[in-house]
Amino acid sequence: MRRWIVLIVVATTVIAACAGSETGDTDPPPTPTVLATSTAPPPTTVAPTTTVASPNTTLPPTTTTTIPLVPLDELELTWTPVASGFDQPVLVATAPGDPRLHVLDQSGVIWVLDGDTPVRFLDIRDEVTFRGERGLLGLAFHPDYESNDRFFVNYINNSGDTVVAEYTRSSAEAADPSSERVILLVDQPASNHNGGMIDFGPDGFLWIGFGDGGGANDRYRQGQRADTLLGAMVRIDVDGGDPYAVPADNPFVDDSEGAPEVWAIGVRNPWRWSFDGNRIYIGDVGQNEREEISIADVGAAGLNYGWPIMEATACFQRSGCDQTGLVLPVIEYRHSEGCSVTGGYVYRGSEIPELDGHYFYGDYCRGWVRSALIDETGTVIDAIEWSPPQTLPSLTSFGVDSAGELYATTVNGTVWRLDRG
């Protein structure tokens, strides 16, 4: 039920475009439907093999058995629908101290899966432009969320620009929509390549991924500039100032040639990326021919991921293709295999221990999901394309729960969980 794949692997420093709805109504959103338990079962147990249920059906009760370790070439996986009926889910996350799943709906709503009925945690649809690649795109909970109730979102406002804002929850069930405090407001010259992912790194700082401003061919010449937040990975300290401070070890703090918030440059559209320990895995959406996953140490400041000099490992510019100092991807694939990479997460759950350390990613168009085990030198040891009973067409994102189990979201409004087949 899987095939081993050959990846182009490039030595590196050790270490999606997201299609959207054209609707923008502000009627009350329909309540999604919970299809299966949305929290991980206890460690060392697993549901028996079942056929994946169709959306909007309730899965039968399951029993548990001791997990046997099996070789990867014998391991069977399946995607179990957990909830459906969202406008367009684009992220699954959990908050510190709260094992419930939070589902980010691109239309502008954050839902909490709590029992049989999802709870509307935050509704900012009046503030959000939901069209094409625009919408509510990122969610990150403060590491001290249990005590300070603070979380952050990334969205495109009604002027078409990126807003990174802080909110606070008013109860366990809901956030206070009036608590918004804008942290960053960044002009977007085009409607695409917004990036959108935000997360707190192991360093305690808030990281933000920005695309190159949109259009095509790095139209706005942002990719190789350090003095703009576009086309860059940004790193700020939301606890050190109002609205934020710049970490002292950011690479351009004392450099007039660069913006102090910038951590790395040369990304085209880092739609989905994630941390695993002290590594960052960046899925950067390509243009003409290639999609890429880059890996770096979180402490490696000032890296240049190459866009638009390079598209993955191939020269994109017809002249001046100087690769000196560029960080090339660890994984790439061509558009004969897919069209838009959806970056994912390293599996650290307990339900499928054979997959520990495997980084999962997928393709928006083809719906396949692959994993790669990558050692400390950036060498791919195992590269597998998994073929459960179904693919995940229009795969928008992945996510993990508090137990490290893996989830995925698709444009048809469904949240899926990776289980044994």
Disulfide bonds with the S-S distance in Angstrom:
Cys315-Cys321 1.98
Cys339-Cys365 1.74
